[in-house]
Amino acid sequence: LQLGFEMFEQDQQELLSQYLLGNLTAKQFKDTMRLWPNYETDYAPIIDFAKTNKLFCVASNVQRKYASLLFKKGRKALDTLSLTIKSQMAPIDFIVDTALSQYKEVYTMGGHMGVNMGMNMVESQAFKDATMAHFILTTQAPGSLFIHYNGSYHSENYEGIGWYLTKSNPLLKIKTITTVSQKNIHNLDAENLNKAHYIICVDSDMTNTY
């Protein structure tokens, strides 16, 4: 069993690995990592489980500032980065399928910001998906089960990360899980059908952590 996390950026892989090996205290880990506000409630228990059971974990996401750089200045801006930084992201010639529903939605949002910003926003989002897929593919051990934790945007409708994984290796066996919130938990609303292979439906008044 191996685990991957959108919540950790690739430049902090060594810190994550050192914590899992017991070479950093919980306080040192929290003080040095860029943790999301919902770390304690949502994924600290998974990390602690991995530490106890000696599981490999990968910090799969690109640094936010480089996704932001692509958004603001376009893909050519990535050419100026060092080889070390480039090793912490997907190859910068990654392709983007603008026909995917998630990217169509992003393009519409970005289009209101001016010329080229719609496509830049799509590419910055795809950059994250491509990077997470890249590190799943390059770190997964043969014969292992790899569970990747990420926001639903990055894998719903069998798109995002899954699209890049399948593009690289059509023979991969991939299953997606997502969670939806409804007042009636006994029958899925039409808008929530077919979002994933497995859909966990929770009551709309369930506590949220973000």
N, C-alpha and C positions, 0 to 999 in steps of 0.2 A: 504494500500500500504506500502510495506517495501522495503528497498534498501540494497544491499550488494556490497562491493568493493574489488576487487583484490588489488587495489592500497594502501589499508590500511592493516597493519599487526595487528594480533589479540592482541598483547601486548599493542597496543595503543587504544584499544576500549574505555577505560575510558575517554581519552582525546577527542576522537571523540564525545562521548556522552555528555561531558561537554560543548563542543562548540555548539552542537545542542540545548542544554538547555539554551544557552546564558550566561554561566558562564565563558567563555573564549572569549577574543576579537579575531578578525581576525588575528591580529599580533601575539598574544600569540599562537594561533593555528598553524600558519605557522612556528613560531620559535621552537615549541616543537614537531611537527609531522615530520616524514620522508616522505616528499612530493616528488612526481615525478616531473621532470622538466616541464611537460606539465600540471601541476595542474591548473594554472590560466585559461588556454584556454579550457581544455578538461573536467574537472570534478568539479572545484570550483562552476560553475553555478548549478550543480546538488545538491551539498552539501548545497548551499544557498537556493535552492528550498525546500530541505528537512527541513532545519531549519525553514523557513517561514511557512511551512505547518505541522510542528511538526511530521515528519515521522521518524520511527525507522530506523537506519542505522547500519549495522554490518561491522566491519573490519574483513574480512573473511580469509585473507591470513596468512600463517605461516611466521614467521620471516625469512628473507632471509638467515641469518647466520646459521640457523638450517637446512635449505635445503642444504646449502653449506657444512655443517658438514656431512650430510648423503652422499653427493656426494664424499667427500674426504676420509671419513673413514668407510662408510658403515652404515647400519641400526643399528648395535649393539652399535654404538656411542650414539644413542639416549637414550639408557638405563640409561646412566649416568646423564640425566637431572632431575631436580627437578620436583615434582608433579605439582607445579605452572606452570612451563614452559610447561609441558606435557598437561596441561589443555588448552593451547593456540594453540593446533594443533590437527590433526586427531589422533586417537589411533595409536600407532606406529606399530601395527601388520596389518596395512592396506594391502589389496591385490593389486597386479598389473597385469593387463591383457596385456602381452607383444605382443598380437596379434593386438592391436589397432594401426592404421596407424601412429598416431603421435608419439607413443613410439618406433615403428620400426625405424622411421627416427632419433629419438634421439639416439637410440642404435647404429646406424651406425656412427653417429657423434662422440659419446663417445668412440667407439671401436678403434679409431685411437690414443687414449691417453694411451692405455696400458691395461693389463689384469684387468678385473673386472670393469674398468671405464665405459664401455658401459652400463652395468646394473646399476651401481651406478647413472649414469646420468639419466637413465630412472626412477629410484626410486625417485630421487630428484625432478623430474618434476611431477611425479605422486603424490608425497607428497603434493605438492601445490594444485593439483586438489582435492585430497582426503580431505584436510583441508578445502578448500573453500566449498565443498559439505557438509562437517560435520557441518560447522557453518550456512549454509543455512537451513539444516535439523533441527538443534537444536534451532534455534532462530525464525523460521517462526511461526507466530501465526495461529491457525486454521482458515481457510476461507480467508486468506489474499492472495494478489497477491505479489509475491516476484520478484523483478527485480534485477539481478546481473550483474554488470559491470566488464568485464574482457577482456584481450587481446584475439584475435580470436583463438590463439593456444589452449587455454584452453576449447574451446567449439565447434570448427568447426568439421564438419563431424559427429555431434551428439556424440562426444566422450568426453574425459576429464572429466570435472565437471559433465556433464550430465550422463556419464556412472556410476559414483559413486552415483549420486542421484537415478538413476533407480535401481541400485544394492541394495540400502538400502530400497527403496520403489517403487516397480514396478507400483503402482497405481498413482504416481505423474503425473500431466499434465505439460509437459515441452515443451516450444517453444524456439528456438534459433534464434538470429538475427546476421548477420555478414555484414561487408562492404567489397566490392571488388573494385579495381581500374582498369579501362580499357580505352582505347582510344575510343572505340565504346560502348556507354552506353545503346544502344537499344537492343542488344542481348548478353546474357552471353556467354563468352568464355567457351569452354568445360571444362577447368580446374577449373572453378568456379561453375559448376553445382552441385547442391545437397550438398552444403557446410552447409546449414542451412535451417530452415523452411522459413525464410524471408531473402532475400539478397538485400542489398542496393548497387546499382552500381553507382559509382561516376567517373567523368572524371579523367583521369590519371594526368592531370595538376592541379588538385585541391590542394590548400595549405595544406601542412603537418605540424604538430606541434611537430614532434619528428623524 
